[in-house]
Amino acid sequence: MCLAIPMRVESVEGHLARCQAKGVFRDVSLFMLQDEPVAVGDYVMVHVGYAIQKVAEAEARSAWELYDQLLAANGPGDSPPS
């Protein structure tokens, strides 16, 4: 199973963006979005270090709500469902 994480773009330098989600920062390649302008404040779906799609803020928040529900349902120390 593959999982992409929604992250907010904090800065852009060429094809590299500094993104954050829930206080975690990552350097993310924008190479796969070359034909689509990405700016500070945009939200992108990140998979293995690459931004693969731009999304609306509402979509990013909705995805995080689902992820939070999944994590809460598992309880502390439980491993995610397979």
C-alpha positions in Angstrom: 0.0 0.0 0.0 1.3 3.5 -0.9 0.5 6.5 1.1 0.9 10.2 0.3 1.0 12.8 3.0 -0.5 16.3 2.5 2.0 19.0 3.3 2.1 22.8 3.2 4.8 24.5 1.1 6.9 26.8 3.3 9.5 27.8 0.7 10.5 27.0 -2.8 14.0 27.1 -4.4 14.0 25.8 -8.0 12.6 22.2 -8.0 13.0 21.9 -4.2 10.4 22.9 -1.6 10.6 23.0 2.2 7.2 21.6 3.3 5.6 21.0 6.7 2.8 18.9 8.2 1.9 18.7 11.9 5.2 20.4 12.9 7.4 18.0 10.8 9.5 19.6 8.0 10.8 17.9 4.9 12.7 18.9 1.8 10.5 17.7 -1.1 11.3 17.4 -4.8 9.0 19.3 -7.1 10.4 17.5 -10.2 7.2 15.7 -10.9 5.2 19.0 -10.9 7.5 20.8 -13.3 4.6 21.9 -15.5 2.5 23.2 -12.6 3.6 26.3 -10.6 4.0 25.6 -6.9 4.1 28.6 -4.5 4.5 29.2 -0.7 1.2 28.3 0.9 0.2 25.7 -1.6 -0.6 22.1 -0.4 1.0 19.1 -2.1 0.7 15.4 -1.6 4.1 14.0 -0.8 5.2 10.4 -1.5 8.7 9.2 -0.8 10.1 12.7 -1.0 8.3 13.8 -4.2 5.4 16.2 -4.5 3.0 14.2 -6.7 0.0 16.4 -6.8 -1.3 19.8 -5.7 -4.4 19.8 -3.5 -6.7 22.3 -2.0 -6.3 23.2 1.6 -9.7 21.6 2.4 -8.6 18.3 0.8 -5.3 18.4 2.9 -7.3 19.0 6.1 -9.7 16.2 5.2 -6.9 13.7 4.6 -5.3 14.6 8.0 -8.6 14.2 9.8 -8.9 10.6 8.3 -5.2 9.8 9.2 -5.8 11.1 12.8 -8.9 8.9 13.1 -7.0 5.8 11.9 -4.2 6.5 14.3 -6.6 7.1 17.2 -8.5 3.8 16.4 -5.3 1.9 16.6 -4.5 3.1 20.0 -1.0 3.8 21.4 1.6 1.1 20.6 -0.6 -0.7 18.1 0.7 -1.2 14.6 -1.3 0.0 11.7 -3.7 -2.5 10.0 -2.2 -4.5 7.1 
